[in-house]
Amino acid sequence: MRKSLTQIGNSRGIILDRSILSLLKLNEDTVFEITTDGTKLVLEPVRESDVAPKMPGTVTSVNVPAQTPTNVFDATLRRTAGR
């Protein structure tokens, strides 16, 4: 696939097709690591598994329940099950 730079305000950008975004599970909140070897530009999405582990004892959240499919979609699942 070949792309050209597109003017975005005073900058230039590359517009990614929806099919690429879906395939790689990317959205407007995705953070990228951008590297180059002098001839190539490499965009890599930063995933939680790529982030360095925090020091032991570091607080990452306070009184926030884990987001699981069950509690995120609880109302929808219950309605679907007919409860």
C-alpha positions in Angstrom: 0.0 0.0 0.0 1.3 3.5 -0.8 0.2 6.6 0.9 1.0 10.3 0.5 1.3 12.9 3.1 -1.8 15.0 3.7 -1.8 18.5 5.0 -3.4 18.7 8.5 -3.3 22.3 9.7 0.4 23.4 9.6 1.6 19.8 9.7 1.5 16.8 7.5 0.1 13.4 8.3 -0.7 10.0 6.8 -4.4 8.9 6.8 -4.7 5.3 7.8 -7.6 3.3 6.2 -10.3 1.9 8.4 -9.4 -1.7 7.5 -5.8 -1.1 8.8 -7.1 0.5 12.0 -9.5 -2.5 12.6 -6.9 -5.1 11.8 -4.4 -3.7 14.2 -7.1 -2.6 16.8 -6.1 1.0 16.7 -8.2 4.1 17.5 -7.7 7.8 18.3 -6.4 6.9 21.8 -3.6 4.7 20.5 -0.1 5.9 21.4 2.7 5.1 19.0 6.4 4.7 19.3 8.0 6.3 16.3 11.5 5.3 15.2 13.7 5.7 12.1 16.9 4.2 10.8 17.4 7.2 8.6 15.6 5.8 5.6 12.5 4.2 7.1 9.8 5.5 9.4 8.4 2.9 11.8 5.1 3.4 13.8 4.5 0.8 16.5 1.5 1.0 18.7 2.4 1.0 22.4 0.5 -1.8 24.1 0.1 -2.2 27.9 2.3 -5.4 27.7 5.1 -3.2 26.1 5.2 -0.8 29.0 7.9 -1.4 31.5 6.7 -2.9 34.8 6.3 -0.4 37.6 8.4 -0.5 40.8 7.0 -2.9 43.4 4.5 -1.2 45.7 3.6 1.5 43.2 -0.1 2.4 43.4 -1.7 2.2 40.0 -5.3 2.7 41.0 -7.4 3.5 44.0 -10.9 2.1 44.6 -11.4 1.4 40.9 -12.8 -2.0 40.2 -11.2 -4.0 37.4 -12.9 -3.6 34.0 -14.0 -7.0 32.9 -16.5 -7.8 30.2 -18.9 -8.9 32.9 -19.0 -5.7 34.8 -18.6 -3.4 31.8 -21.5 -5.0 29.9 -23.5 -6.2 32.9 -26.7 -4.4 32.1 -26.7 -5.5 28.5 -25.9 -9.1 29.4 -28.7 -9.2 32.0 -31.2 -7.7 29.5 -30.1 -10.2 26.8 -30.5 -13.1 29.3 -34.0 -11.9 30.1 -33.4 -11.2 33.8 
